Amino acid sequence: QVQLVESGGGLVQAGGSLRLSCVANGNIFRFNNMGWYRQAPGKERLLVARMTSGGGTDYADSVKGRFTISRDNAKKTVYLQMNGLKPEDTAVYYCRLTPGDYWGQGTQVTVSS
């Protein structure tokens, strides 16, 4: 069984930065793909960024150049550094691990204008 625990969300002004963390509790991490998704009120959950076990990355067009995903296999942690935040980045951010399709409980990010 794998559990994902996110942290690092909060309230920030437009232009500010936050770093989200997701710790994977369980026996697997190094060979898994990790991703960050977000869901705004009344909208579907969408991919923000993902990283393969080999280090390959993929970003949503809306966050390219502002957000960076990284991982520390020794700590079983994946990070999302978010810079230049905009009000439209406001959402609940979820961590996801595949294969197995595990999700964290989410962390709220609110960006004020």
Gaussian input, Z-matrix of N, CA and C with variables (Angstrom, degrees):
# hf/3-21g

backbone

0 1
 N
 C     1     B1
 C     2     B2     1     A1
 N     3     B3     2     A2     1     D1
 C     4     B4     3     A3     2     D2
 C     5     B5     4     A4     3     D3
 N     6     B6     5     A5     4     D4
 C     7     B7     6     A6     5     D5
 C     8     B8     7     A7     6     D6
 N     9     B9     8     A8     7     D7
 C    10    B10     9     A9     8     D8
 C    11    B11    10    A10     9     D9
 N    12    B12    11    A11    10    D10
 C    13    B13    12    A12    11    D11
 C    14    B14    13    A13    12    D12
 N    15    B15    14    A14    13    D13
 C    16    B16    15    A15    14    D14
 C    17    B17    16    A16    15    D15
 N    18    B18    17    A17    16    D16
 C    19    B19    18    A18    17    D17
 C    20    B20    19    A19    18    D18
 N    21    B21    20    A20    19    D19
 C    22    B22    21    A21    20    D20
 C    23    B23    22    A22    21    D21
 N    24    B24    23    A23    22    D22
 C    25    B25    24    A24    23    D23
 C    26    B26    25    A25    24    D24
 N    27    B27    26    A26    25    D25
 C    28    B28    27    A27    26    D26
 C    29    B29    28    A28    27    D27
 N    30    B30    29    A29    28    D28
 C    31    B31    30    A30    29    D29
 C    32    B32    31    A31    30    D30
 N    33    B33    32    A32    31    D31
 C    34    B34    33    A33    32    D32
 C    35    B35    34    A34    33    D33
 N    36    B36    35    A35    34    D34
 C    37    B37    36    A36    35    D35
 C    38    B38    37    A37    36    D36
 N    39    B39    38    A38    37    D37
 C    40    B40    39    A39    38    D38
 C    41    B41    40    A40    39    D39
 N    42    B42    41    A41    40    D40
 C    43    B43    42    A42    41    D41
 C    44    B44    43    A43    42    D42
 N    45    B45    44    A44    43    D43
 C    46    B46    45    A45    44    D44
 C    47    B47    46    A46    45    D45
 N    48    B48    47    A47    46    D46
 C    49    B49    48    A48    47    D47
 C    50    B50    49    A49    48    D48
 N    51    B51    50    A50    49    D49
 C    52    B52    51    A51    50    D50
 C    53    B53    52    A52    51    D51
 N    54    B54    53    A53    52    D52
 C    55    B55    54    A54    53    D53
 C    56    B56    55    A55    54    D54
 N    57    B57    56    A56    55    D55
 C    58    B58    57    A57    56    D56
 C    59    B59    58    A58    57    D57
 N    60    B60    59    A59    58    D58
 C    61    B61    60    A60    59    D59
 C    62    B62    61    A61    60    D60
 N    63    B63    62    A62    61    D61
 C    64    B64    63    A63    62    D62
 C    65    B65    64    A64    63    D63
 N    66    B66    65    A65    64    D64
 C    67    B67    66    A66    65    D65
 C    68    B68    67    A67    66    D66
 N    69    B69    68    A68    67    D67
 C    70    B70    69    A69    68    D68
 C    71    B71    70    A70    69    D69
 N    72    B72    71    A71    70    D70
 C    73    B73    72    A72    71    D71
 C    74    B74    73    A73    72    D72
 N    75    B75    74    A74    73    D73
 C    76    B76    75    A75    74    D74
 C    77    B77    76    A76    75    D75
 N    78    B78    77    A77    76    D76
 C    79    B79    78    A78    77    D77
 C    80    B80    79    A79    78    D78
 N    81    B81    80    A80    79    D79
 C    82    B82    81    A81    80    D80
 C    83    B83    82    A82    81    D81
 N    84    B84    83    A83    82    D82
 C    85    B85    84    A84    83    D83
 C    86    B86    85    A85    84    D84
 N    87    B87    86    A86    85    D85
 C    88    B88    87    A87    86    D86
 C    89    B89    88    A88    87    D87
 N    90    B90    89    A89    88    D88
 C    91    B91    90    A90    89    D89
 C    92    B92    91    A91    90    D90
 N    93    B93    92    A92    91    D91
 C    94    B94    93    A93    92    D92
 C    95    B95    94    A94    93    D93
 N    96    B96    95    A95    94    D94
 C    97    B97    96    A96    95    D95
 C    98    B98    97    A97    96    D96
 N    99    B99    98    A98    97    D97
 C   100   B100    99    A99    98    D98
 C   101   B101   100   A100    99    D99
 N   102   B102   101   A101   100   D100
 C   103   B103   102   A102   101   D101
 C   104   B104   103   A103   102   D102
 N   105   B105   104   A104   103   D103
 C   106   B106   105   A105   104   D104
 C   107   B107   106   A106   105   D105
 N   108   B108   107   A107   106   D106
 C   109   B109   108   A108   107   D107
 C   110   B110   109   A109   108   D108
 N   111   B111   110   A110   109   D109
 C   112   B112   111   A111   110   D110
 C   113   B113   112   A112   111   D111
 N   114   B114   113   A113   112   D112
 C   115   B115   114   A114   113   D113
 C   116   B116   115   A115   114   D114
 N   117   B117   116   A116   115   D115
 C   118   B118   117   A117   116   D116
 C   119   B119   118   A118   117   D117
 N   120   B120   119   A119   118   D118
 C   121   B121   120   A120   119   D119
 C   122   B122   121   A121   120   D120
 N   123   B123   122   A122   121   D121
 C   124   B124   123   A123   122   D122
 C   125   B125   124   A124   123   D123
 N   126   B126   125   A125   124   D124
 C   127   B127   126   A126   125   D125
 C   128   B128   127   A127   126   D126
 N   129   B129   128   A128   127   D127
 C   130   B130   129   A129   128   D128
 C   131   B131   130   A130   129   D129
 N   132   B132   131   A131   130   D130
 C   133   B133   132   A132   131   D131
 C   134   B134   133   A133   132   D132
 N   135   B135   134   A134   133   D133
 C   136   B136   135   A135   134   D134
 C   137   B137   136   A136   135   D135
 N   138   B138   137   A137   136   D136
 C   139   B139   138   A138   137   D137
 C   140   B140   139   A139   138   D138
 N   141   B141   140   A140   139   D139
 C   142   B142   141   A141   140   D140
 C   143   B143   142   A142   141   D141
 N   144   B144   143   A143   142   D142
 C   145   B145   144   A144   143   D143
 C   146   B146   145   A145   144   D144
 N   147   B147   146   A146   145   D145
 C   148   B148   147   A147   146   D146
 C   149   B149   148   A148   147   D147
 N   150   B150   149   A149   148   D148
 C   151   B151   150   A150   149   D149
 C   152   B152   151   A151   150   D150
 N   153   B153   152   A152   151   D151
 C   154   B154   153   A153   152   D152
 C   155   B155   154   A154   153   D153
 N   156   B156   155   A155   154   D154
 C   157   B157   156   A156   155   D155
 C   158   B158   157   A157   156   D156
 N   159   B159   158   A158   157   D157
 C   160   B160   159   A159   158   D158
 C   161   B161   160   A160   159   D159
 N   162   B162   161   A161   160   D160
 C   163   B163   162   A162   161   D161
 C   164   B164   163   A163   162   D162
 N   165   B165   164   A164   163   D163
 C   166   B166   165   A165   164   D164
 C   167   B167   166   A166   165   D165
 N   168   B168   167   A167   166   D166
 C   169   B169   168   A168   167   D167
 C   170   B170   169   A169   168   D168
 N   171   B171   170   A170   169   D169
 C   172   B172   171   A171   170   D170
 C   173   B173   172   A172   171   D171
 N   174   B174   173   A173   172   D172
 C   175   B175   174   A174   173   D173
 C   176   B176   175   A175   174   D174
 N   177   B177   176   A176   175   D175
 C   178   B178   177   A177   176   D176
 C   179   B179   178   A178   177   D177
 N   180   B180   179   A179   178   D178
 C   181   B181   180   A180   179   D179
 C   182   B182   181   A181   180   D180
 N   183   B183   182   A182   181   D181
 C   184   B184   183   A183   182   D182
 C   185   B185   184   A184   183   D183
 N   186   B186   185   A185   184   D184
 C   187   B187   186   A186   185   D185
 C   188   B188   187   A187   186   D186
 N   189   B189   188   A188   187   D187
 C   190   B190   189   A189   188   D188
 C   191   B191   190   A190   189   D189
 N   192   B192   191   A191   190   D190
 C   193   B193   192   A192   191   D191
 C   194   B194   193   A193   192   D192
 N   195   B195   194   A194   193   D193
 C   196   B196   195   A195   194   D194
 C   197   B197   196   A196   195   D195
 N   198   B198   197   A197   196   D196
 C   199   B199   198   A198   197   D197
 C   200   B200   199   A199   198   D198
 N   201   B201   200   A200   199   D199
 C   202   B202   201   A201   200   D200
 C   203   B203   202   A202   201   D201
 N   204   B204   203   A203   202   D202
 C   205   B205   204   A204   203   D203
 C   206   B206   205   A205   204   D204
 N   207   B207   206   A206   205   D205
 C   208   B208   207   A207   206   D206
 C   209   B209   208   A208   207   D207
 N   210   B210   209   A209   208   D208
 C   211   B211   210   A210   209   D209
 C   212   B212   211   A211   210   D210
 N   213   B213   212   A212   211   D211
 C   214   B214   213   A213   212   D212
 C   215   B215   214   A214   213   D213
 N   216   B216   215   A215   214   D214
 C   217   B217   216   A216   215   D215
 C   218   B218   217   A217   216   D216
 N   219   B219   218   A218   217   D217
 C   220   B220   219   A219   218   D218
 C   221   B221   220   A220   219   D219
 N   222   B222   221   A221   220   D220
 C   223   B223   222   A222   221   D221
 C   224   B224   223   A223   222   D222
 N   225   B225   224   A224   223   D223
 C   226   B226   225   A225   224   D224
 C   227   B227   226   A226   225   D225
 N   228   B228   227   A227   226   D226
 C   229   B229   228   A228   227   D227
 C   230   B230   229   A229   228   D228
 N   231   B231   230   A230   229   D229
 C   232   B232   231   A231   230   D230
 C   233   B233   232   A232   231   D231
 N   234   B234   233   A233   232   D232
 C   235   B235   234   A234   233   D233
 C   236   B236   235   A235   234   D234
 N   237   B237   236   A236   235   D235
 C   238   B238   237   A237   236   D236
 C   239   B239   238   A238   237   D237
 N   240   B240   239   A239   238   D238
 C   241   B241   240   A240   239   D239
 C   242   B242   241   A241   240   D240
 N   243   B243   242   A242   241   D241
 C   244   B244   243   A243   242   D242
 C   245   B245   244   A244   243   D243
 N   246   B246   245   A245   244   D244
 C   247   B247   246   A246   245   D245
 C   248   B248   247   A247   246   D246
 N   249   B249   248   A248   247   D247
 C   250   B250   249   A249   248   D248
 C   251   B251   250   A250   249   D249
 N   252   B252   251   A251   250   D250
 C   253   B253   252   A252   251   D251
 C   254   B254   253   A253   252   D252
 N   255   B255   254   A254   253   D253
 C   256   B256   255   A255   254   D254
 C   257   B257   256   A256   255   D255
 N   258   B258   257   A257   256   D256
 C   259   B259   258   A258   257   D257
 C   260   B260   259   A259   258   D258
 N   261   B261   260   A260   259   D259
 C   262   B262   261   A261   260   D260
 C   263   B263   262   A262   261   D261
 N   264   B264   263   A263   262   D262
 C   265   B265   264   A264   263   D263
 C   266   B266   265   A265   264   D264
 N   267   B267   266   A266   265   D265
 C   268   B268   267   A267   266   D266
 C   269   B269   268   A268   267   D267
 N   270   B270   269   A269   268   D268
 C   271   B271   270   A270   269   D269
 C   272   B272   271   A271   270   D270
 N   273   B273   272   A272   271   D271
 C   274   B274   273   A273   272   D272
 C   275   B275   274   A274   273   D273
 N   276   B276   275   A275   274   D274
 C   277   B277   276   A276   275   D275
 C   278   B278   277   A277   276   D276
 N   279   B279   278   A278   277   D277
 C   280   B280   279   A279   278   D278
 C   281   B281   280   A280   279   D279
 N   282   B282   281   A281   280   D280
 C   283   B283   282   A282   281   D281
 C   284   B284   283   A283   282   D282
 N   285   B285   284   A284   283   D283
 C   286   B286   285   A285   284   D284
 C   287   B287   286   A286   285   D285
 N   288   B288   287   A287   286   D286
 C   289   B289   288   A288   287   D287
 C   290   B290   289   A289   288   D288
 N   291   B291   290   A290   289   D289
 C   292   B292   291   A291   290   D290
 C   293   B293   292   A292   291   D291
 N   294   B294   293   A293   292   D292
 C   295   B295   294   A294   293   D293
 C   296   B296   295   A295   294   D294
 N   297   B297   296   A296   295   D295
 C   298   B298   297   A297   296   D296
 C   299   B299   298   A298   297   D297
 N   300   B300   299   A299   298   D298
 C   301   B301   300   A300   299   D299
 C   302   B302   301   A301   300   D300
 N   303   B303   302   A302   301   D301
 C   304   B304   303   A303   302   D302
 C   305   B305   304   A304   303   D303
 N   306   B306   305   A305   304   D304
 C   307   B307   306   A306   305   D305
 C   308   B308   307   A307   306   D306
 N   309   B309   308   A308   307   D307
 C   310   B310   309   A309   308   D308
 C   311   B311   310   A310   309   D309
 N   312   B312   311   A311   310   D310
 C   313   B313   312   A312   311   D311
 C   314   B314   313   A313   312   D312
 N   315   B315   314   A314   313   D313
 C   316   B316   315   A315   314   D314
 C   317   B317   316   A316   315   D315
 N   318   B318   317   A317   316   D316
 C   319   B319   318   A318   317   D317
 C   320   B320   319   A319   318   D318
 N   321   B321   320   A320   319   D319
 C   322   B322   321   A321   320   D320
 C   323   B323   322   A322   321   D321
 N   324   B324   323   A323   322   D322
 C   325   B325   324   A324   323   D323
 C   326   B326   325   A325   324   D324
 N   327   B327   326   A326   325   D325
 C   328   B328   327   A327   326   D326
 C   329   B329   328   A328   327   D327
 N   330   B330   329   A329   328   D328
 C   331   B331   330   A330   329   D329
 C   332   B332   331   A331   330   D330
 N   333   B333   332   A332   331   D331
 C   334   B334   333   A333   332   D332
 C   335   B335   334   A334   333   D333
 N   336   B336   335   A335   334   D334
 C   337   B337   336   A336   335   D335
 C   338   B338   337   A337   336   D336

   B1=1.4505
   B2=1.5176
   B3=1.3189
   B4=1.4561
   B5=1.5172
   B6=1.3077
   B7=1.4590
   B8=1.5109
   B9=1.3193
   B10=1.4583
   B11=1.5246
   B12=1.3266
   B13=1.4606
   B14=1.5218
   B15=1.3367
   B16=1.4638
   B17=1.5279
   B18=1.3202
   B19=1.4607
   B20=1.5222
   B21=1.3338
   B22=1.4530
   B23=1.5073
   B24=1.3244
   B25=1.4547
   B26=1.5180
   B27=1.3262
   B28=1.4555
   B29=1.4977
   B30=1.3277
   B31=1.4596
   B32=1.5299
   B33=1.3241
   B34=1.4620
   B35=1.5224
   B36=1.3126
   B37=1.4609
   B38=1.5206
   B39=1.2992
   B40=1.4553
   B41=1.5254
   B42=1.3225
   B43=1.4507
   B44=1.5140
   B45=1.3124
   B46=1.4547
   B47=1.5125
   B48=1.3286
   B49=1.4671
   B50=1.5208
   B51=1.3026
   B52=1.4665
   B53=1.5171
   B54=1.3223
   B55=1.4628
   B56=1.5171
   B57=1.2957
   B58=1.4540
   B59=1.5256
   B60=1.3282
   B61=1.4622
   B62=1.5172
   B63=1.3091
   B64=1.4558
   B65=1.5209
   B66=1.3213
   B67=1.4592
   B68=1.5205
   B69=1.3235
   B70=1.4589
   B71=1.5278
   B72=1.3175
   B73=1.4611
   B74=1.5163
   B75=1.3272
   B76=1.4475
   B77=1.5113
   B78=1.2823
   B79=1.4532
   B80=1.5198
   B81=1.3262
   B82=1.4574
   B83=1.5121
   B84=1.2805
   B85=1.4578
   B86=1.5185
   B87=1.3240
   B88=1.4551
   B89=1.5187
   B90=1.3161
   B91=1.4587
   B92=1.5116
   B93=1.3207
   B94=1.4458
   B95=1.5237
   B96=1.3101
   B97=1.4514
   B98=1.5232
   B99=1.3134
   B100=1.4628
   B101=1.5214
   B102=1.3192
   B103=1.4536
   B104=1.5094
   B105=1.3056
   B106=1.4585
   B107=1.5288
   B108=1.3127
   B109=1.4614
   B110=1.5172
   B111=1.3160
   B112=1.4597
   B113=1.5205
   B114=1.3178
   B115=1.4526
   B116=1.5236
   B117=1.3200
   B118=1.4528
   B119=1.5293
   B120=1.3254
   B121=1.4741
   B122=1.5169
   B123=1.3275
   B124=1.4515
   B125=1.5049
   B126=1.3285
   B127=1.4697
   B128=1.5206
   B129=1.3262
   B130=1.4564
   B131=1.5168
   B132=1.3279
   B133=1.4557
   B134=1.5366
   B135=1.3325
   B136=1.4490
   B137=1.5197
   B138=1.3199
   B139=1.4526
   B140=1.5252
   B141=1.3338
   B142=1.4577
   B143=1.5263
   B144=1.3311
   B145=1.4616
   B146=1.5182
   B147=1.3210
   B148=1.4560
   B149=1.5172
   B150=1.3353
   B151=1.4545
   B152=1.5212
   B153=1.3171
   B154=1.4517
   B155=1.5265
   B156=1.3101
   B157=1.4643
   B158=1.5224
   B159=1.3392
   B160=1.4557
   B161=1.5077
   B162=1.3340
   B163=1.4568
   B164=1.5127
   B165=1.3305
   B166=1.4451
   B167=1.5202
   B168=1.3350
   B169=1.4625
   B170=1.5160
   B171=1.3048
   B172=1.4645
   B173=1.5213
   B174=1.3339
   B175=1.4560
   B176=1.5252
   B177=1.3127
   B178=1.4584
   B179=1.5245
   B180=1.3179
   B181=1.4597
   B182=1.5276
   B183=1.3232
   B184=1.4595
   B185=1.5205
   B186=1.3298
   B187=1.4692
   B188=1.5155
   B189=1.3152
   B190=1.4656
   B191=1.5270
   B192=1.3338
   B193=1.4582
   B194=1.5138
   B195=1.3256
   B196=1.4741
   B197=1.5190
   B198=1.3109
   B199=1.4672
   B200=1.5257
   B201=1.3356
   B202=1.4632
   B203=1.5263
   B204=1.3241
   B205=1.4659
   B206=1.5218
   B207=1.3230
   B208=1.4566
   B209=1.5204
   B210=1.3253
   B211=1.4532
   B212=1.5181
   B213=1.3186
   B214=1.4616
   B215=1.5222
   B216=1.3210
   B217=1.4573
   B218=1.5275
   B219=1.3063
   B220=1.4600
   B221=1.5183
   B222=1.3231
   B223=1.4697
   B224=1.5217
   B225=1.3270
   B226=1.4725
   B227=1.5261
   B228=1.3030
   B229=1.4513
   B230=1.5250
   B231=1.3157
   B232=1.4574
   B233=1.5252
   B234=1.3144
   B235=1.4552
   B236=1.5305
   B237=1.3141
   B238=1.4564
   B239=1.5275
   B240=1.3235
   B241=1.4549
   B242=1.5204
   B243=1.3026
   B244=1.4613
   B245=1.5297
   B246=1.3011
   B247=1.4584
   B248=1.5254
   B249=1.3085
   B250=1.4650
   B251=1.5112
   B252=1.3253
   B253=1.4636
   B254=1.5196
   B255=1.3228
   B256=1.4544
   B257=1.5236
   B258=1.3206
   B259=1.4715
   B260=1.5235
   B261=1.3101
   B262=1.4675
   B263=1.5239
   B264=1.3297
   B265=1.4607
   B266=1.5307
   B267=1.3241
   B268=1.4618
   B269=1.5222
   B270=1.3305
   B271=1.4662
   B272=1.5229
   B273=1.3210
   B274=1.4518
   B275=1.5256
   B276=1.3093
   B277=1.4609
   B278=1.5248
   B279=1.3254
   B280=1.4551
   B281=1.5187
   B282=1.3011
   B283=1.4511
   B284=1.5302
   B285=1.3180
   B286=1.4643
   B287=1.5199
   B288=1.3149
   B289=1.4599
   B290=1.5229
   B291=1.2910
   B292=1.4627
   B293=1.5205
   B294=1.3492
   B295=1.4679
   B296=1.5221
   B297=1.2880
   B298=1.4566
   B299=1.5084
   B300=1.3643
   B301=1.4558
   B302=1.5193
   B303=1.3104
   B304=1.4585
   B305=1.5324
   B306=1.3455
   B307=1.4620
   B308=1.5119
   B309=1.3311
   B310=1.4398
   B311=1.5141
   B312=1.3350
   B313=1.4618
   B314=1.5258
   B315=1.3085
   B316=1.4492
   B317=1.5203
   B318=1.3226
   B319=1.4597
   B320=1.5258
   B321=1.3244
   B322=1.4670
   B323=1.5281
   B324=1.3173
   B325=1.4614
   B326=1.5209
   B327=1.3258
   B328=1.4634
   B329=1.5190
   B330=1.3243
   B331=1.4638
   B332=1.5275
   B333=1.3203
   B334=1.4587
   B335=1.5209
   B336=1.3238
   B337=1.4708
   B338=1.5161
   A1=109.17
   A2=115.49
   A3=121.68
   A4=108.75
   A5=115.94
   A6=121.23
   A7=108.91
   A8=116.06
   A9=122.61
   A10=108.90
   A11=115.66
   A12=120.82
   A13=108.72
   A14=115.68
   A15=120.98
   A16=110.45
   A17=114.76
   A18=121.54
   A19=108.13
   A20=115.36
   A21=120.14
   A22=115.77
   A23=117.03
   A24=118.94
   A25=111.37
   A26=114.97
   A27=119.63
   A28=111.87
   A29=114.14
   A30=122.13
   A31=108.58
   A32=115.74
   A33=120.15
   A34=108.67
   A35=116.24
   A36=120.30
   A37=110.64
   A38=115.44
   A39=120.57
   A40=110.11
   A41=115.06
   A42=121.32
   A43=113.84
   A44=116.47
   A45=120.97
   A46=113.28
   A47=114.74
   A48=121.31
   A49=110.99
   A50=115.02
   A51=123.26
   A52=107.78
   A53=115.68
   A54=120.18
   A55=108.99
   A56=115.67
   A57=121.72
   A58=109.38
   A59=115.24
   A60=121.41
   A61=109.50
   A62=115.44
   A63=121.57
   A64=107.86
   A65=115.31
   A66=121.01
   A67=109.15
   A68=115.92
   A69=121.49
   A70=109.13
   A71=115.57
   A72=121.25
   A73=108.18
   A74=117.06
   A75=120.68
   A76=110.04
   A77=115.58
   A78=120.62
   A79=114.39
   A80=116.93
   A81=118.63
   A82=108.99
   A83=117.59
   A84=122.32
   A85=110.73
   A86=116.35
   A87=120.40
   A88=112.33
   A89=116.62
   A90=119.35
   A91=112.62
   A92=115.04
   A93=119.27
   A94=111.14
   A95=113.92
   A96=121.05
   A97=108.30
   A98=116.73
   A99=121.55
   A100=109.69
   A101=115.78
   A102=118.58
   A103=112.20
   A104=115.14
   A105=123.96
   A106=108.28
   A107=114.36
   A108=122.08
   A109=108.13
   A110=116.68
   A111=119.18
   A112=110.30
   A113=113.57
   A114=120.22
   A115=109.06
   A116=115.22
   A117=121.30
   A118=108.44
   A119=117.66
   A120=120.79
   A121=111.85
   A122=115.28
   A123=120.64
   A124=115.38
   A125=116.46
   A126=119.81
   A127=110.28
   A128=115.45
   A129=119.49
   A130=110.86
   A131=114.39
   A132=120.50
   A133=108.68
   A134=115.36
   A135=120.81
   A136=111.60
   A137=115.23
   A138=121.31
   A139=110.41
   A140=115.59
   A141=121.71
   A142=109.84
   A143=115.38
   A144=120.44
   A145=108.53
   A146=116.19
   A147=119.98
   A148=109.65
   A149=113.78
   A150=120.42
   A151=108.75
   A152=116.22
   A153=120.33
   A154=110.13
   A155=115.38
   A156=119.75
   A157=110.55
   A158=117.08
   A159=120.95
   A160=114.06
   A161=116.71
   A162=120.07
   A163=115.50
   A164=116.85
   A165=119.08
   A166=110.95
   A167=116.72
   A168=120.77
   A169=111.95
   A170=114.02
   A171=121.81
   A172=106.66
   A173=116.96
   A174=121.86
   A175=111.51
   A176=114.85
   A177=119.29
   A178=108.48
   A179=116.77
   A180=120.11
   A181=111.67
   A182=116.84
   A183=120.83
   A184=113.53
   A185=117.91
   A186=120.11
   A187=112.94
   A188=117.59
   A189=120.30
   A190=110.51
   A191=114.69
   A192=120.26
   A193=114.01
   A194=117.46
   A195=120.78
   A196=112.35
   A197=116.82
   A198=121.93
   A199=110.05
   A200=115.47
   A201=121.01
   A202=109.68
   A203=115.37
   A204=120.50
   A205=108.78
   A206=115.63
   A207=120.53
   A208=108.25
   A209=115.66
   A210=118.82
   A211=110.23
   A212=114.33
   A213=122.56
   A214=105.97
   A215=116.44
   A216=119.82
   A217=111.95
   A218=117.68
   A219=120.23
   A220=111.17
   A221=115.93
   A222=120.20
   A223=112.33
   A224=116.35
   A225=121.47
   A226=109.99
   A227=115.92
   A228=121.33
   A229=110.23
   A230=115.05
   A231=121.31
   A232=107.54
   A233=115.60
   A234=122.14
   A235=110.68
   A236=114.52
   A237=120.70
   A238=107.38
   A239=115.82
   A240=121.38
   A241=107.78
   A242=115.73
   A243=121.04
   A244=109.25
   A245=116.18
   A246=122.79
   A247=109.53
   A248=115.30
   A249=119.19
   A250=112.84
   A251=116.37
   A252=120.12
   A253=111.78
   A254=114.47
   A255=123.27
   A256=109.45
   A257=118.03
   A258=119.41
   A259=112.77
   A260=118.20
   A261=121.02
   A262=113.30
   A263=117.77
   A264=120.99
   A265=111.71
   A266=117.08
   A267=121.01
   A268=110.65
   A269=115.73
   A270=121.52
   A271=108.80
   A272=114.63
   A273=120.15
   A274=106.67
   A275=116.15
   A276=121.82
   A277=109.29
   A278=114.72
   A279=122.21
   A280=110.41
   A281=115.33
   A282=122.98
   A283=108.36
   A284=116.44
   A285=121.41
   A286=110.42
   A287=115.65
   A288=121.79
   A289=109.06
   A290=116.98
   A291=122.50
   A292=109.20
   A293=117.81
   A294=126.97
   A295=112.23
   A296=115.10
   A297=121.03
   A298=111.48
   A299=116.43
   A300=123.22
   A301=112.72
   A302=116.33
   A303=122.25
   A304=109.40
   A305=115.15
   A306=121.56
   A307=109.98
   A308=115.95
   A309=120.85
   A310=110.55
   A311=115.63
   A312=120.85
   A313=112.19
   A314=117.14
   A315=121.65
   A316=113.02
   A317=115.37
   A318=121.88
   A319=107.97
   A320=115.48
   A321=121.14
   A322=110.54
   A323=115.17
   A324=122.10
   A325=107.41
   A326=115.40
   A327=120.66
   A328=108.87
   A329=115.64
   A330=120.98
   A331=107.61
   A332=115.52
   A333=120.22
   A334=110.54
   A335=115.21
   A336=119.97
   A337=111.55
   D1=138.01
   D2=-179.61
   D3=-119.35
   D4=134.00
   D5=174.06
   D6=-120.23
   D7=137.97
   D8=178.20
   D9=-114.70
   D10=130.99
   D11=-177.89
   D12=-125.43
   D13=114.85
   D14=179.51
   D15=-92.60
   D16=154.77
   D17=173.75
   D18=-155.93
   D19=168.51
   D20=174.65
   D21=105.63
   D22=-5.69
   D23=178.11
   D24=-71.13
   D25=173.10
   D26=178.77
   D27=163.49
   D28=-166.75
   D29=-179.98
   D30=-105.33
   D31=129.96
   D32=-178.67
   D33=-143.74
   D34=151.92
   D35=177.10
   D36=-78.98
   D37=155.49
   D38=177.16
   D39=-54.92
   D40=136.46
   D41=-176.89
   D42=93.26
   D43=-11.73
   D44=-178.87
   D45=-81.67
   D46=-174.70
   D47=-176.19
   D48=-132.40
   D49=152.51
   D50=171.29
   D51=-143.78
   D52=153.80
   D53=171.68
   D54=-124.32
   D55=119.58
   D56=177.14
   D57=-91.71
   D58=146.01
   D59=176.11
   D60=-126.59
   D61=147.68
   D62=176.48
   D63=-137.07
   D64=116.13
   D65=179.62
   D66=-100.64
   D67=130.57
   D68=178.30
   D69=-98.31
   D70=118.00
   D71=176.74
   D72=-99.08
   D73=115.73
   D74=-178.04
   D75=155.59
   D76=-173.82
   D77=-173.39
   D78=-94.28
   D79=1.41
   D80=-178.51
   D81=-129.64
   D82=141.19
   D83=172.59
   D84=-165.07
   D85=-49.35
   D86=-169.95
   D87=-58.05
   D88=-34.81
   D89=-174.17
   D90=-102.42
   D91=16.91
   D92=179.53
   D93=-105.36
   D94=156.04
   D95=171.94
   D96=-88.63
   D97=140.12
   D98=-178.56
   D99=-122.81
   D100=146.05
   D101=179.92
   D102=-149.04
   D103=159.88
   D104=173.32
   D105=-116.40
   D106=133.17
   D107=176.91
   D108=-126.12
   D109=162.92
   D110=176.29
   D111=-142.26
   D112=152.40
   D113=-179.74
   D114=-137.75
   D115=117.01
   D116=175.92
   D117=-88.62
   D118=158.23
   D119=-179.16
   D120=-55.16
   D121=128.34
   D122=177.53
   D123=76.33
   D124=6.65
   D125=-178.21
   D126=-122.29
   D127=166.24
   D128=-179.61
   D129=-79.86
   D130=160.41
   D131=178.08
   D132=-78.52
   D133=129.16
   D134=-174.80
   D135=-126.11
   D136=151.69
   D137=176.30
   D138=-66.62
   D139=135.89
   D140=172.14
   D141=-104.61
   D142=-52.14
   D143=-179.20
   D144=-159.96
   D145=151.74
   D146=176.75
   D147=-146.95
   D148=155.55
   D149=-179.99
   D150=-136.95
   D151=130.97
   D152=178.45
   D153=-79.62
   D154=169.71
   D155=177.70
   D156=-62.48
   D157=-25.24
   D158=179.54
   D159=-87.15
   D160=-2.20
   D161=176.51
   D162=99.73
   D163=-1.96
   D164=177.00
   D165=-68.10
   D166=146.02
   D167=-177.87
   D168=-126.43
   D169=157.10
   D170=179.09
   D171=-147.88
   D172=135.35
   D173=-177.36
   D174=-128.50
   D175=149.02
   D176=169.66
   D177=-66.23
   D178=145.52
   D179=-178.53
   D180=-57.52
   D181=-33.88
   D182=-175.20
   D183=-68.78
   D184=-15.87
   D185=-177.32
   D186=-117.16
   D187=-3.90
   D188=-179.28
   D189=-58.07
   D190=133.63
   D191=-179.10
   D192=86.18
   D193=-11.59
   D194=179.74
   D195=-115.27
   D196=-36.34
   D197=-177.33
   D198=-108.11
   D199=147.61
   D200=176.89
   D201=-136.56
   D202=127.45
   D203=176.23
   D204=-98.26
   D205=142.11
   D206=177.48
   D207=-150.16
   D208=167.00
   D209=-179.76
   D210=-144.51
   D211=151.97
   D212=175.25
   D213=-124.08
   D214=101.62
   D215=-175.15
   D216=-64.85
   D217=-33.85
   D218=-179.80
   D219=-64.82
   D220=-33.16
   D221=179.47
   D222=-95.58
   D223=-0.82
   D224=-177.74
   D225=52.75
   D226=45.36
   D227=-174.46
   D228=-131.02
   D229=139.16
   D230=171.98
   D231=-118.15
   D232=142.47
   D233=-175.95
   D234=-118.74
   D235=155.64
   D236=170.11
   D237=-133.52
   D238=105.83
   D239=176.27
   D240=-86.11
   D241=122.00
   D242=-176.90
   D243=-117.64
   D244=114.93
   D245=178.59
   D246=-115.96
   D247=160.09
   D248=178.56
   D249=57.24
   D250=43.44
   D251=-175.03
   D252=-64.12
   D253=145.60
   D254=-178.99
   D255=-122.51
   D256=155.65
   D257=178.08
   D258=-54.89
   D259=-32.44
   D260=179.33
   D261=-71.75
   D262=-6.46
   D263=173.61
   D264=-82.92
   D265=-6.59
   D266=179.57
   D267=-61.40
   D268=124.85
   D269=-177.28
   D270=-178.35
   D271=172.06
   D272=166.76
   D273=-90.04
   D274=128.55
   D275=-177.79
   D276=-103.45
   D277=131.52
   D278=-176.66
   D279=-119.36
   D280=143.19
   D281=173.67
   D282=-97.17
   D283=143.33
   D284=-178.86
   D285=-136.46
   D286=139.40
   D287=177.73
   D288=-122.61
   D289=131.27
   D290=175.27
   D291=-133.36
   D292=156.25
   D293=-3.15
   D294=-71.04
   D295=165.79
   D296=-176.78
   D297=108.81
   D298=-25.00
   D299=175.71
   D300=56.66
   D301=59.27
   D302=175.89
   D303=-94.24
   D304=143.57
   D305=-179.55
   D306=-127.78
   D307=147.53
   D308=171.31
   D309=-83.43
   D310=-179.01
   D311=-176.36
   D312=-84.72
   D313=-13.59
   D314=178.23
   D315=96.30
   D316=151.74
   D317=175.41
   D318=-136.60
   D319=135.42
   D320=-174.21
   D321=-81.98
   D322=131.52
   D323=172.18
   D324=-119.70
   D325=123.88
   D326=179.49
   D327=-125.22
   D328=125.41
   D329=-178.43
   D330=-115.57
   D331=119.11
   D332=-179.31
   D333=-92.98
   D334=148.66
   D335=-178.52
   D336=-89.25

